[in-house]
């Protein structure tokens, strides 16, 4: 079998995702996808007619994000028409899955040059099909009449599930707030030291002016004390009816866990930020490297997927990480850089505790609480961030994982290569 190598990784800055208020909200999602695709082409002297496929991730494939965004972004970027494209949806986990699928094609010997990535403009979610930001994903599914699924697997709102998990794990409000503040501190330090500079590419307006060249979402002034003053975000949502019989979001979880009681704990400062963004990675086989004169930065060691309880939604990263380690023949101590997406503070905090991780190796440069979570693009961003950090610190292995709606998590391990 061939190996799959990472040649380059790029991403846009994350722009605020409230319609009309963020620096990127006036642009089309294809524009963001084209931005990172152009960057890969120009940085690597890429003959786009040699691109075998473009595997893209977009979670909300509706409205302006509808259709095959990977293919359309490539055409908008001026890629050769031979460069095919496909777009997938694994909710929040799609940005890792796109890279895993691309690596699989290369390792199987089917392709030599594949681009993987994703785009999500959360600012445009509100425009699509009358969807309003904050509408529970489970409610969207039930709107299509799929009630039987929710009888067997009651699914609530992700924020309500985060609060429930915190109670189950004995993780209190003060600990969640401390985690959120630390994410902001680390992101601020990373930005000040230019740790994202290798991967980040500016987004330009149609007239050539710069729309955004830095992450817009972080709030470096945040402290645990300031977070303690915020009201929980999901108290009202917990009491929203989630089924025709009037069962609330909280009661949906209690159908599966009848003894569980909890108080709301997460808020905007301990939840991932709503942002717009895109990311892409250039992958190649050994033959692809030779034919194009490229030097690989990293090797894909393994890429796995794992399901867990769909009612709790957020708990699959731990079993996914364990599965990846087992498949790779590695241990927790072998991993120098961990990227565990901060969908909510409890997700990463639980993973640190369950896996016995060194906190100094986890989300070293902050995470989605500080930087934001452009759903379908985040996983690809995290892989690029992990690679940059391996190169900065001299580490060898990184493990990247994230929870996904429906109780899923992909996980991927990469190995930095010298030279």
Order of alpha helices (4+ residues) and beta strands (2+ residues): beta-beta-alpha-beta-alpha-beta-alpha-beta-alpha-alpha-alpha-alpha-beta-beta-beta-alpha-alpha-alpha-beta-alpha-beta-alpha-beta-alpha-alpha-alpha-beta-beta
